[in-house]
Amino acid sequence: MTDSDTKSTTSRKTEHENGDQFQVAFDPQQQSATEILIHAVASVTDRRLDQIPILNDYIDPDALDVLFRPTGDELASGPDQSIFFRYAECDVRIDAGGAMTLSFDTKV
């Protein structure tokens, strides 16, 4: 992430009985959902960027960015849309408003 990405991105980790959640707030008008996701997953899973799976094996990164990139005054996906998928041992939810939640099971 660039310095501007780091400054305008907030994150919070919460522990639950069945696993942990890591929440990231980002600005879809200024930041790439794909880039934020990759860095968040690396952080949550305590891995370097080169140690996490290639995102393209799970979801099309360009399509993901298009869904959350503004087109004029609106997002391509609409203001109330969300997408769910599994990536790098995390359940991922991204909301059009810039909320990203990574859920993962901490029990083995």
ABEGO torsion letter per residue (X at the ends): XBAAAAAABBBBBBBBAAEBBBBBBBBAAABBAAAAAAAAAAAAAGBBAAABBBAAAABBAAAAAAAABBBEABBAAEAABBBBBBBGGBBBBBBAAGBBBBBBBABX
